[in-house]
Amino acid sequence: NEGRRGGGVKREEKEEVAGDEGGGEHGARRARQRHPGGDGQDHDDGRKRGADRGRSVVRSVVNVTEDGVELTPELVPVLARETSAIAQLPSLLAKLNGGKPPDLTVLAAIEMAKSLAERDGDDAAPANPHDETIQRTLDKLFEEHVGKSREVVLAHAARIAKDVLDMEIGIWNKQHNNRYVHAGEERQKWFNHPMHSHDCNGPNPDGRVFAELFLGERVEEELRGAVPMNKGEPGDRHEKDTDATIFRLLNHDAPKLSTAELLANVLCCLRNKANKGTVQSLLRFTALYGLDGAMVDVLQGRYGEVDDVTVNTLLPLDDKPLPESDGPWMMKFKMHAPAYAIGAILGYENIVTAALNQPAGRLDVPCGSQKLNEGEIDEVPHISPSEVFLWVFMKNMPGMIKCLVNECGFQFRWIGHSRNMPKMYNRIFELSEYESCPKWTGGLDEEDYAFCGSRERCRMRASAAYKEQMKMLDLLISLGFPFSLFFDPEPPIEREEQLEKDKKLETREQCKAYMRNMDKAERNAREKMIHCASAYNFVQAAGEDDYDESDDDDKKAKAESKTLTLGDYYRWLKSRWDGQENTQVDKLPEYEELDSRWREWQWKQEQEGQDEDGSEDSYRDSDDGSSYGEPPGDW
């Protein structure tokens, strides 16, 4: 008050001496509790004992002026790293707000968080009635500047670490079971492009970076002496595995940290990244590690001038350089996509929704391809939604599929009908794809078929994968996927059964005439249904180990009764669409160009040079048979 009345500045300097347990201010506070009526001698003794055990001085200078509170922190941490992380929070938050200090509520919450950290484990310390308010304030700061919530961000990191650990354990088991396996190819199945796993690398977060992001400098000590699980020869033994240690840190140690410590560690790491790199690289970093709040801060210029960087800026999925050779055998390329695409590929729903909720965020962003390190990026318009959905679908990510359809407005008719739809069809109805991605293998353990023959082993593995395929089909149906996108036109199965009942398909000539009367589309639809029924019957049929020659005919007939005829399978498959509640409404005309059939129709119009009014062929929506009317744009 005297400083304010005199128009000057009052400077309060507070020196905290933090030592081991019982030292510094903590020891002094305990002394005051033991002797509340003392003359201060115990207070001094506690301070001296803490100074002798280990000194780490943290000076924070607070300026009180007529305009309010100004922070000019001078941090000199020596030993107490955990305390220094929280102590940096006011300075880090001030930098994010353009130099404006946090309000008094935030400052009070940070101070109370430090005191809570000091009394952690002290059962005698009384509970603070304001703990709930402090936690809400810190949670709000975490959501604003880091991610949706600490639970969501930590869950993403734990899931990535578990996938990496499962992958490395699978490689280790295959190598030690005398089976040939190429570790690089196995890793490509997990992270690379689902259809170009050898040529296009996908986004691959580093577990060590995840751990350093949340735990700070402690990770270096934890990983000292650790060796990757599959490094060296298959018979080599390591005392400490890097992947297992990272999994433990992210699943057990990181959740135990307080929100204030997590917030301080993440903001400190992001500030260091911003000082060393560009805004575009920092934007990719936030999308790669699921930090949606930090991504918004980057786009708002809180980590530096954004210039022409927006949420739709194309970012490389992989930051590793391409091989230098550009010969005819060189097929590798680097894919560039917006931030929401990186988040979708990695399963970060918070990144996808946050990116698309930005004022400039949109689904229809060009997709880039680069074949040389210094070469130009070839941008292809209108295919990003289809490519992202294919990637998510082929990696068996039901949660992200729900997010794209329900929250982001993705429409199934945007899937490339000639390029991507056949791949989805094969993924769901064929059996030869059950090893292309580990996410589709099902819950079958190798011990279940260890003593089976090769054919029975193949059937059991295909059957386990087929259950996962049917789960995905039911999910697509529940989200409004139409039957006509897989089977258009519908196969003439019922008509064929009626002809068989009327005995009009008994002779070879009658069958040949029946096939000639079908057009090409109907024949293709019939063949597709036959393939689907054959795959279903293969996984349902009794294997060679299900019964032996001593079994009676009734048991064999019961085992064989699981198979279906072509007509029965068609009706069984069609019944899965019965009672479909959700149906998608076409978003016209602003998203017309995302439909590959519309683009193909326009291309044909240009090639043939036909006038739109005089053309006999018009674009029709195969979902419901309705016409789109006048095409949008300048066509």
C-alpha positions as CSV (number, residue, x, y, z in Angstrom):
1,N,0.0,0.0,0.0
2,E,2.8,2.4,0.7
3,G,4.4,1.7,-2.6
4,R,1.0,2.3,-4.4
5,R,0.4,5.6,-2.6
6,G,3.9,6.9,-3.3
7,G,3.5,6.0,-7.0
8,G,6.6,3.8,-6.8
9,V,7.3,0.1,-7.0
10,K,7.3,-2.2,-4.0
11,R,9.6,-5.2,-4.5
12,E,9.1,-8.3,-2.4
13,E,11.7,-10.9,-2.5
14,K,11.1,-14.4,-1.2
15,E,13.8,-16.9,-0.9
16,E,12.8,-20.5,-0.4
17,V,15.4,-23.1,0.6
18,A,14.2,-26.6,-0.4
19,G,16.3,-29.5,0.8
20,D,15.6,-33.2,1.5
21,E,12.6,-34.4,3.5
22,G,12.2,-32.1,6.5
23,G,14.4,-29.3,5.2
24,G,13.9,-25.7,4.2
25,E,10.5,-24.1,4.5
26,H,9.0,-27.5,4.9
27,G,11.1,-28.2,8.0
28,A,10.5,-24.7,9.3
29,R,6.7,-25.2,9.0
30,R,7.0,-28.5,10.9
31,A,8.9,-26.7,13.6
32,R,6.2,-24.1,13.9
33,Q,3.5,-26.8,14.2
34,R,5.4,-28.6,17.0
35,H,6.1,-25.3,19.0
36,P,3.4,-22.8,18.0
37,G,4.4,-20.6,21.0
38,G,8.1,-20.6,20.4
39,D,10.4,-17.7,19.9
40,G,11.4,-18.7,16.4
41,Q,14.5,-20.6,17.4
42,D,13.1,-23.9,16.0
43,H,12.2,-22.1,12.8
44,D,15.8,-21.1,12.3
45,D,17.1,-24.6,13.2
46,G,14.8,-26.2,10.7
47,R,16.0,-23.8,8.0
48,K,19.6,-24.5,8.8
49,R,19.1,-28.3,8.7
50,G,17.5,-28.0,5.3
51,A,20.3,-25.9,4.0
52,D,22.9,-28.4,5.2
53,R,21.1,-31.4,3.6
54,G,21.0,-29.8,0.1
55,R,20.4,-26.3,-1.2
56,S,18.4,-25.3,-4.3
57,V,17.5,-21.7,-4.4
58,V,14.5,-20.5,-6.3
59,R,14.0,-16.7,-6.3
60,S,10.7,-15.3,-7.7
61,V,10.5,-11.5,-7.8
62,V,7.0,-10.0,-7.8
63,N,6.5,-6.4,-8.8
64,V,3.3,-4.6,-7.5
65,T,2.5,-1.4,-9.5
66,E,-0.5,0.8,-10.0
67,D,-1.5,-1.4,-13.1
68,G,-1.4,-4.6,-11.1
69,V,1.0,-7.5,-10.8
70,E,4.0,-7.9,-13.0
71,L,6.2,-11.1,-12.9
72,T,9.9,-11.0,-13.6
73,P,10.9,-14.5,-12.4
74,E,14.6,-15.4,-12.0
75,L,14.9,-19.1,-11.6
76,V,18.1,-20.6,-10.4
77,P,17.3,-24.3,-10.0
78,V,20.1,-26.6,-8.8
79,L,18.7,-29.8,-7.4
80,A,15.0,-29.6,-6.9
81,R,13.8,-30.3,-10.5
82,E,10.2,-31.2,-9.5
83,T,9.8,-27.9,-7.7
84,S,11.4,-25.9,-10.5
85,A,8.9,-27.4,-13.1
86,I,5.9,-26.0,-11.2
87,A,7.8,-22.8,-10.4
88,Q,8.2,-22.0,-14.1
89,L,4.4,-22.2,-14.8
90,P,3.8,-18.4,-14.2
91,S,6.5,-17.5,-16.6
92,L,5.4,-20.0,-19.2
93,L,1.8,-18.9,-19.1
94,A,2.8,-15.3,-19.3
95,K,4.7,-16.0,-22.5
96,L,1.6,-17.7,-24.0
97,N,-0.4,-14.6,-23.2
98,G,1.9,-12.2,-24.9
99,G,3.8,-11.2,-21.7
100,K,0.6,-10.6,-19.7
101,P,0.8,-12.3,-16.3
102,P,-1.8,-14.8,-15.2
103,D,-4.6,-13.6,-13.1
104,L,-4.5,-13.9,-9.3
105,T,-6.7,-17.0,-9.3
106,V,-4.2,-18.9,-11.5
107,L,-1.3,-17.7,-9.4
108,A,-3.0,-18.8,-6.2
109,A,-3.7,-22.2,-7.8
110,I,-0.1,-22.7,-8.8
111,E,1.1,-21.7,-5.3
112,M,-1.3,-24.1,-3.7
113,A,-0.2,-26.8,-6.1
114,K,3.4,-26.3,-5.0
115,S,2.3,-26.6,-1.4
116,L,0.3,-29.8,-2.2
117,A,3.4,-31.3,-3.8
118,E,5.4,-30.5,-0.7
119,R,2.9,-32.1,1.7
120,D,2.4,-35.2,-0.6
121,G,2.7,-38.2,1.6
122,D,2.4,-36.3,4.8
123,D,-0.6,-37.9,6.6
124,A,-0.5,-35.3,9.4
125,A,-1.0,-32.4,7.0
126,P,-4.6,-31.1,7.1
127,A,-6.7,-31.2,4.0
128,N,-7.1,-28.0,2.1
129,P,-10.8,-27.0,1.6
130,H,-9.9,-25.3,-1.7
131,D,-8.3,-28.4,-3.3
132,E,-11.3,-28.9,-5.6
133,T,-11.2,-25.3,-6.8
134,I,-7.5,-25.5,-7.4
135,Q,-7.9,-28.7,-9.4
136,R,-10.6,-27.2,-11.6
137,T,-8.4,-24.2,-12.4
138,L,-5.5,-26.4,-13.3
139,D,-7.7,-28.7,-15.4
140,K,-8.9,-25.7,-17.3
141,L,-5.3,-24.5,-18.0
142,F,-4.4,-28.0,-19.1
143,E,-7.3,-28.2,-21.5
144,E,-6.6,-24.7,-22.9
145,H,-2.9,-25.1,-23.5
146,V,-2.2,-28.8,-23.7
147,G,-5.1,-31.1,-24.6
148,K,-8.7,-32.1,-24.1
149,S,-7.9,-33.5,-20.6
150,R,-5.0,-35.2,-18.9
151,E,-6.8,-38.5,-19.1
152,V,-7.2,-38.3,-22.9
153,V,-3.7,-37.2,-23.5
154,L,-2.1,-39.8,-21.3
155,A,-4.4,-42.5,-22.7
156,H,-3.1,-41.7,-26.2
157,A,0.5,-42.0,-25.1
158,A,-0.2,-45.3,-23.3
159,R,-2.0,-46.8,-26.3
160,I,0.9,-45.9,-28.6
161,A,3.4,-47.4,-26.1
162,K,1.3,-50.6,-25.8
163,D,1.1,-51.0,-29.6
164,V,4.9,-50.6,-29.9
165,L,5.5,-53.1,-27.1
166,D,3.1,-55.6,-28.6
167,M,4.7,-55.2,-32.0
168,E,8.2,-55.8,-30.6
169,I,7.0,-58.8,-28.5
170,G,5.4,-60.3,-31.6
171,I,8.7,-59.9,-33.6
172,W,10.6,-61.4,-30.7
173,N,8.3,-64.4,-30.4
174,K,8.4,-65.1,-34.1
175,Q,12.2,-64.9,-34.2
176,H,12.6,-67.2,-31.3
177,N,10.1,-69.8,-32.7
178,N,12.4,-70.5,-35.6
179,R,10.2,-68.6,-38.0
180,Y,11.5,-66.3,-40.6
181,V,10.4,-62.7,-40.0
182,H,11.8,-59.4,-41.2
183,A,11.5,-56.9,-38.4
184,G,11.3,-54.0,-40.7
185,E,8.3,-55.4,-42.6
186,E,6.5,-56.2,-39.4
187,R,6.9,-52.6,-38.2
188,Q,5.7,-51.3,-41.6
189,K,2.4,-53.2,-41.1
190,W,1.7,-51.2,-38.0
191,F,2.6,-47.7,-39.0
192,N,3.0,-47.3,-42.8
193,H,0.4,-46.7,-45.5
194,P,-1.9,-49.7,-45.5
195,M,-1.7,-50.2,-49.3
196,H,1.9,-48.9,-49.8
197,S,3.7,-50.2,-46.6
198,H,7.1,-50.5,-48.4
199,D,6.9,-47.2,-50.1
200,C,5.1,-44.6,-47.9
201,N,6.0,-44.2,-44.3
202,G,3.2,-43.1,-41.9
203,P,3.4,-40.9,-38.8
204,N,5.2,-42.8,-36.1
205,P,5.4,-41.1,-32.6
206,D,8.5,-41.8,-30.6
207,G,7.7,-43.3,-27.2
208,R,10.8,-41.7,-25.7
209,V,9.6,-38.2,-26.7
210,F,6.2,-39.0,-25.2
211,A,7.9,-39.9,-21.9
212,E,10.1,-36.8,-22.0
213,L,7.1,-34.7,-22.7
214,F,5.3,-35.7,-19.5
215,L,8.2,-36.7,-17.2
216,G,10.9,-34.2,-18.2
217,E,14.5,-34.9,-17.5
218,R,13.8,-37.9,-15.3
219,V,13.4,-40.0,-18.5
220,E,17.1,-39.8,-19.2
221,E,17.9,-41.5,-15.9
222,E,15.2,-44.1,-16.3
223,L,16.4,-45.1,-19.8
224,R,20.1,-45.2,-19.0
225,G,21.5,-48.6,-20.0
226,A,18.2,-49.7,-21.7
227,V,18.5,-51.4,-25.1
228,P,15.8,-51.9,-27.7
229,M,14.2,-55.3,-27.4
230,N,15.0,-56.7,-30.9
231,K,18.4,-55.0,-31.3
232,G,21.2,-57.4,-32.1
233,E,20.9,-61.2,-32.7
234,P,17.8,-63.1,-31.7
235,G,19.6,-64.9,-28.9
236,D,20.9,-61.7,-27.2
237,R,19.7,-60.9,-23.7
238,H,19.2,-57.4,-22.3
239,E,18.8,-56.5,-18.6
240,K,16.6,-53.5,-19.4
241,D,14.4,-53.1,-22.5
242,T,13.7,-49.6,-23.9
243,D,10.2,-50.4,-25.0
244,A,9.1,-52.0,-21.8
245,T,10.6,-49.2,-19.7
246,I,8.8,-46.6,-21.8
247,F,5.6,-48.5,-21.4
248,R,6.0,-48.6,-17.6
249,L,6.7,-44.8,-17.5
250,L,3.7,-43.9,-19.6
251,N,1.3,-46.3,-18.0
252,H,2.3,-46.2,-14.3
253,D,4.5,-43.2,-13.6
254,A,3.1,-40.4,-15.7
255,P,-0.5,-40.8,-14.4
256,K,0.8,-40.3,-10.8
257,L,2.1,-36.8,-11.6
258,S,-0.1,-33.9,-10.6
259,T,-1.8,-31.8,-13.2
260,A,0.5,-28.9,-12.4
261,E,3.6,-31.0,-13.0
262,L,2.3,-32.4,-16.3
263,L,1.3,-28.9,-17.4
264,A,4.7,-27.5,-16.6
265,N,6.6,-30.3,-18.2
266,V,4.6,-30.1,-21.4
267,L,4.7,-26.3,-21.7
268,C,8.5,-26.3,-21.0
269,C,9.1,-29.0,-23.7
270,L,6.9,-27.1,-26.3
271,R,8.7,-23.8,-25.5
272,N,12.1,-25.5,-26.2
273,K,10.8,-27.0,-29.4
274,A,9.5,-23.6,-30.5
275,N,12.9,-22.0,-29.8
276,K,14.8,-24.6,-31.9
277,G,12.4,-25.2,-34.8
278,T,9.8,-23.5,-37.0
279,V,6.1,-22.9,-36.4
280,Q,5.3,-25.5,-39.1
281,S,7.4,-28.2,-37.4
282,L,5.8,-27.3,-34.0
283,L,2.4,-27.7,-35.5
284,R,3.3,-31.1,-36.8
285,F,4.7,-32.0,-33.4
286,T,1.5,-31.1,-31.6
287,A,-0.6,-33.2,-34.1
288,L,1.8,-36.1,-33.9
289,Y,1.6,-36.3,-30.1
290,G,-2.1,-35.5,-29.6
291,L,-1.9,-32.0,-28.0
292,D,-4.9,-30.3,-29.4
293,G,-4.8,-27.3,-27.0
294,A,-1.2,-26.7,-27.9
295,M,-2.0,-27.0,-31.6
296,V,-4.6,-24.2,-31.2
297,D,-2.0,-22.1,-29.4
298,V,0.4,-22.6,-32.3
299,L,-2.2,-21.5,-34.8
300,Q,-3.0,-18.4,-32.8
301,G,0.6,-17.3,-32.8
302,R,1.4,-17.9,-29.2
303,Y,4.7,-19.7,-30.0
304,G,5.8,-17.3,-32.8
305,E,4.6,-15.7,-36.0
306,V,2.5,-18.1,-38.0
307,D,2.9,-16.3,-41.3
308,D,1.1,-18.4,-43.9
309,V,0.8,-21.5,-41.7
310,T,-2.9,-22.6,-41.2
311,V,-4.7,-25.6,-39.9
312,N,-4.9,-26.8,-43.6
313,T,-1.1,-26.5,-44.2
314,L,0.2,-29.8,-45.7
315,L,2.6,-31.5,-43.2
316,P,4.8,-34.5,-43.9
317,L,3.6,-37.7,-42.4
318,D,7.2,-38.8,-41.9
319,D,10.1,-36.4,-41.3
320,K,12.8,-38.8,-42.3
321,P,14.6,-37.9,-45.6
322,L,13.9,-40.0,-48.7
323,P,16.7,-42.0,-50.3
324,E,18.9,-40.0,-52.6
325,S,18.5,-42.2,-55.7
326,D,15.8,-41.4,-58.1
327,G,16.2,-44.3,-60.5
328,P,13.3,-46.1,-62.2
329,W,13.3,-48.7,-59.4
330,M,12.8,-46.0,-56.8
331,M,9.2,-46.2,-55.7
332,K,9.4,-44.5,-52.2
333,F,7.4,-41.3,-51.8
334,K,6.5,-39.0,-48.9
335,M,2.9,-38.2,-48.2
336,H,1.8,-34.7,-47.0
337,A,-1.5,-34.1,-45.3
338,P,-3.2,-31.6,-43.0
339,A,-3.1,-31.8,-39.2
340,Y,-6.5,-33.5,-38.9
341,A,-5.3,-36.3,-41.2
342,I,-2.3,-37.0,-38.9
343,G,-4.6,-37.1,-35.9
344,A,-7.0,-39.4,-37.6
345,I,-4.3,-41.9,-38.7
346,L,-3.0,-42.0,-35.1
347,G,-6.4,-42.3,-33.5
348,Y,-6.4,-38.8,-31.9
349,E,-10.1,-37.8,-31.9
350,N,-9.3,-34.6,-30.0
351,I,-6.9,-33.5,-32.8
352,V,-9.4,-34.2,-35.5
353,T,-12.3,-32.3,-33.9
354,A,-10.1,-29.4,-32.8
355,A,-8.6,-29.0,-36.3
356,L,-11.9,-29.1,-38.1
357,N,-13.5,-26.8,-35.6
358,Q,-11.0,-24.0,-36.4
359,P,-12.5,-21.2,-38.6
360,A,-10.5,-22.3,-41.6
361,G,-10.7,-26.0,-40.9
362,R,-12.2,-28.2,-43.6
363,L,-12.2,-31.8,-44.8
364,D,-11.7,-31.0,-48.5
365,V,-7.9,-30.3,-48.4
366,P,-5.5,-31.4,-51.2
367,C,-3.3,-34.4,-50.5
368,G,0.4,-34.0,-51.3
369,S,3.0,-36.5,-52.6
370,Q,6.8,-35.9,-52.8
371,K,9.2,-38.3,-54.5
372,L,12.5,-36.4,-53.9
373,N,13.7,-34.6,-50.8
374,E,14.0,-31.3,-52.6
375,G,11.4,-32.0,-55.1
376,E,8.0,-30.2,-55.5
377,I,5.0,-31.5,-53.7
378,D,2.3,-32.7,-56.1
379,E,-1.1,-31.8,-54.7
380,V,-4.1,-33.9,-55.7
381,P,-7.4,-32.2,-54.8
382,H,-10.5,-33.8,-53.3
383,I,-9.0,-37.1,-52.2
384,S,-7.9,-36.4,-48.6
385,P,-11.2,-37.5,-46.9
386,S,-11.2,-40.8,-48.9
387,E,-7.5,-41.5,-48.3
388,V,-7.8,-40.8,-44.6
389,F,-10.9,-42.9,-44.2
390,L,-9.2,-45.8,-46.0
391,W,-6.2,-45.6,-43.8
392,V,-8.3,-45.6,-40.6
393,F,-10.5,-48.4,-41.9
394,M,-7.6,-50.6,-43.0
395,K,-6.0,-50.2,-39.6
396,N,-9.3,-51.3,-37.9
397,M,-9.9,-48.1,-35.8
398,P,-13.7,-48.2,-35.0
399,G,-13.5,-45.2,-32.6
400,M,-12.0,-43.0,-35.2
401,I,-14.5,-44.1,-37.9
402,K,-17.3,-43.1,-35.5
403,C,-15.6,-39.7,-35.0
404,L,-15.2,-39.1,-38.7
405,V,-18.8,-40.0,-39.5
406,N,-20.7,-38.7,-36.5
407,E,-18.7,-35.6,-35.5
408,C,-16.9,-34.6,-38.7
409,G,-19.7,-35.3,-41.2
410,F,-17.8,-37.7,-43.4
411,Q,-20.0,-39.4,-46.0
412,F,-19.5,-42.9,-47.3
413,R,-20.2,-41.8,-50.9
414,W,-16.9,-39.8,-50.7
415,I,-14.9,-43.1,-50.7
416,G,-13.1,-43.5,-54.0
417,H,-15.4,-46.0,-55.8
418,S,-12.9,-47.3,-58.3
419,R,-9.7,-46.9,-56.1
420,N,-10.6,-47.5,-52.5
421,M,-14.0,-49.2,-52.4
422,P,-12.7,-52.5,-53.8
423,K,-10.0,-52.6,-51.1
424,M,-12.6,-52.1,-48.4
425,Y,-14.7,-54.9,-50.0
426,N,-11.8,-57.3,-50.0
427,R,-10.9,-56.3,-46.4
428,I,-14.4,-57.3,-45.1
429,F,-15.4,-60.3,-47.3
430,E,-12.1,-61.9,-48.4
431,L,-9.9,-64.3,-46.3
432,S,-6.6,-63.7,-47.9
433,E,-6.0,-60.4,-46.1
434,Y,-6.1,-61.6,-42.5
435,E,-2.4,-61.0,-41.9
436,S,-2.0,-57.7,-43.7
437,C,-2.5,-55.8,-40.4
438,P,-2.2,-57.1,-36.8
439,K,-5.3,-55.3,-35.8
440,W,-7.4,-57.8,-37.8
441,T,-6.0,-61.0,-36.4
442,G,-8.6,-61.4,-33.7
443,G,-8.0,-62.9,-30.2
444,L,-6.6,-66.2,-31.4
445,D,-3.4,-67.3,-29.6
446,E,-0.7,-69.3,-31.3
447,E,-1.0,-72.0,-28.6
448,D,-4.6,-72.7,-29.9
449,Y,-3.3,-74.1,-33.2
450,A,0.2,-75.2,-32.2
451,F,-0.6,-78.9,-32.9
452,C,-3.0,-78.4,-35.9
453,G,-2.3,-79.2,-39.5
454,S,-1.6,-76.5,-42.0
455,R,-5.1,-76.4,-43.5
456,E,-6.8,-76.4,-40.1
457,R,-4.4,-73.7,-38.8
458,C,-5.2,-71.5,-41.8
459,R,-9.0,-72.0,-41.2
460,M,-8.7,-71.1,-37.5
461,R,-6.7,-67.9,-38.2
462,A,-9.1,-66.9,-41.0
463,S,-12.1,-67.6,-38.8
464,A,-10.7,-65.4,-35.9
465,A,-10.1,-62.6,-38.4
466,Y,-13.5,-63.0,-40.0
467,K,-15.2,-62.2,-36.7
468,E,-13.3,-58.9,-36.6
469,Q,-14.4,-58.3,-40.2
470,M,-18.0,-58.8,-39.4
471,K,-17.7,-56.4,-36.4
472,M,-16.5,-53.8,-38.8
473,L,-19.3,-54.5,-41.2
474,D,-21.9,-54.1,-38.4
475,L,-20.3,-50.8,-37.4
476,L,-20.5,-49.4,-40.9
477,I,-24.1,-50.5,-41.2
478,S,-25.0,-48.8,-37.9
479,L,-23.4,-45.6,-39.2
480,G,-25.5,-45.6,-42.3
481,F,-23.3,-47.4,-44.9
482,P,-25.7,-48.4,-47.7
483,F,-25.8,-51.9,-49.2
484,S,-25.5,-50.6,-52.7
485,L,-22.0,-49.3,-52.2
486,F,-20.7,-52.9,-51.9
487,F,-23.2,-54.5,-54.3
488,D,-24.5,-52.3,-57.1
489,P,-26.6,-53.6,-58.7
490,E,-27.9,-56.2,-56.4
491,P,-27.0,-59.7,-57.5
492,P,-29.9,-61.7,-59.2
493,I,-29.8,-64.5,-56.6
494,E,-33.5,-64.6,-55.9
495,R,-34.4,-64.7,-59.6
496,E,-31.9,-67.5,-60.1
497,E,-33.5,-69.5,-57.2
498,Q,-37.0,-69.0,-58.7
499,L,-35.7,-70.3,-62.1
500,E,-34.3,-73.4,-60.3
501,K,-37.6,-74.0,-58.6
502,D,-39.4,-73.8,-62.0
503,K,-36.8,-76.3,-63.4
504,K,-35.6,-73.9,-66.0
505,L,-31.9,-74.2,-65.1
506,E,-31.5,-78.0,-65.5
507,T,-29.7,-78.3,-68.8
508,R,-26.4,-76.8,-69.8
509,E,-28.1,-74.8,-72.6
510,Q,-30.6,-73.2,-70.2
511,C,-27.7,-72.1,-67.9
512,K,-25.8,-70.7,-70.8
513,A,-28.9,-68.8,-71.9
514,Y,-29.4,-67.5,-68.4
515,M,-25.9,-66.2,-68.2
516,R,-26.0,-64.5,-71.6
517,N,-29.2,-62.6,-70.6
518,M,-27.4,-60.9,-67.7
519,D,-25.4,-57.8,-68.3
520,K,-21.9,-57.3,-67.2
521,A,-22.8,-55.6,-63.9
522,E,-25.2,-58.3,-62.9
523,R,-22.6,-61.0,-63.6
524,N,-20.0,-59.2,-61.6
525,A,-22.5,-58.8,-58.7
526,R,-23.3,-62.5,-58.8
527,E,-19.6,-63.5,-58.8
528,K,-18.9,-61.2,-55.8
529,M,-21.7,-62.8,-53.9
530,I,-20.4,-66.3,-54.7
531,H,-17.0,-65.3,-53.4
532,C,-18.5,-63.9,-50.2
533,A,-20.5,-67.1,-49.6
534,S,-17.4,-69.3,-50.2
535,A,-15.4,-67.3,-47.7
536,Y,-18.2,-67.6,-45.1
537,N,-18.5,-71.4,-45.6
538,F,-14.8,-71.9,-45.4
539,V,-14.6,-70.4,-41.9
540,Q,-17.8,-72.2,-40.8
541,A,-16.9,-75.6,-42.2
542,A,-15.7,-78.3,-39.8
543,G,-12.0,-78.7,-39.9
544,E,-10.0,-81.9,-40.1
545,D,-9.4,-81.8,-36.3
546,D,-13.1,-81.3,-35.4
547,Y,-14.0,-85.0,-35.8
548,D,-12.4,-88.2,-36.9
549,E,-13.5,-91.4,-38.6
550,S,-15.0,-92.8,-35.4
551,D,-17.6,-90.1,-35.1
552,D,-21.1,-90.9,-36.3
553,D,-22.9,-89.4,-39.2
554,D,-25.1,-87.2,-37.1
555,K,-22.1,-85.3,-35.6
556,K,-20.6,-84.8,-39.0
557,A,-23.9,-83.6,-40.4
558,K,-24.3,-81.2,-37.5
559,A,-20.8,-79.8,-38.1
560,E,-21.5,-79.4,-41.9
561,S,-24.9,-77.7,-41.3
562,K,-23.2,-74.4,-40.4
563,T,-22.6,-73.8,-44.1
564,L,-25.1,-71.9,-46.2
565,T,-26.3,-72.1,-49.8
566,L,-25.8,-69.1,-52.0
567,G,-29.4,-68.0,-51.6
568,D,-29.4,-68.5,-47.8
569,Y,-26.1,-66.6,-47.5
570,Y,-27.5,-63.7,-49.6
571,R,-30.6,-63.4,-47.3
572,W,-28.4,-63.7,-44.2
573,L,-26.1,-60.9,-45.4
574,K,-29.0,-58.7,-46.6
575,S,-30.7,-59.2,-43.2
576,R,-27.8,-57.4,-41.5
577,W,-29.1,-54.2,-43.1
578,D,-32.7,-54.8,-42.0
579,G,-33.8,-52.1,-39.6
580,Q,-30.9,-49.8,-40.3
581,E,-31.8,-46.7,-38.4
582,N,-29.1,-44.2,-39.5
583,T,-29.0,-43.1,-43.1
584,Q,-26.8,-40.3,-44.5
585,V,-28.3,-37.3,-46.1
586,D,-26.4,-36.0,-49.1
587,K,-24.6,-32.7,-48.4
588,L,-25.2,-30.8,-51.6
589,P,-23.9,-28.9,-53.4
590,E,-20.8,-27.8,-51.5
591,Y,-19.3,-31.3,-51.2
592,E,-20.2,-32.6,-54.6
593,E,-16.6,-32.7,-55.8
594,L,-15.6,-35.1,-53.1
595,D,-17.6,-37.9,-54.8
596,S,-15.3,-39.7,-57.2
597,R,-18.3,-40.7,-59.4
598,W,-19.2,-37.1,-59.9
599,R,-15.6,-36.2,-60.9
600,E,-15.4,-39.2,-63.2
601,W,-18.7,-38.2,-64.9
602,Q,-17.4,-34.7,-65.4
603,W,-14.2,-36.0,-66.9
604,K,-16.1,-38.1,-69.4
605,Q,-18.2,-35.1,-70.3
606,E,-15.0,-33.1,-71.0
607,Q,-13.4,-35.9,-73.0
608,E,-16.5,-36.6,-75.1
609,G,-17.2,-32.9,-75.6
610,Q,-20.9,-33.5,-75.1
611,D,-23.3,-30.8,-74.1
612,E,-24.8,-31.4,-70.6
613,D,-28.4,-30.8,-71.9
614,G,-28.0,-33.2,-74.8
615,S,-26.1,-35.9,-73.0
616,E,-27.9,-39.2,-72.7
617,D,-25.7,-40.2,-69.8
618,S,-26.2,-38.3,-66.5
619,Y,-24.7,-38.6,-63.1
620,R,-26.9,-40.6,-60.7
621,D,-26.4,-41.3,-57.1
622,S,-26.1,-45.1,-56.8
623,D,-27.1,-44.8,-53.1
624,D,-30.8,-44.0,-53.7
625,G,-31.0,-43.6,-57.5
626,S,-31.8,-39.9,-57.4
627,S,-30.2,-37.3,-59.7
628,Y,-28.0,-34.6,-58.3
629,G,-29.5,-32.1,-60.7
630,E,-27.3,-29.2,-61.9
631,P,-23.6,-29.7,-61.1
632,P,-22.1,-26.9,-59.0
633,G,-19.1,-24.8,-59.9
634,D,-18.1,-23.6,-63.3
635,W,-18.6,-26.9,-65.2
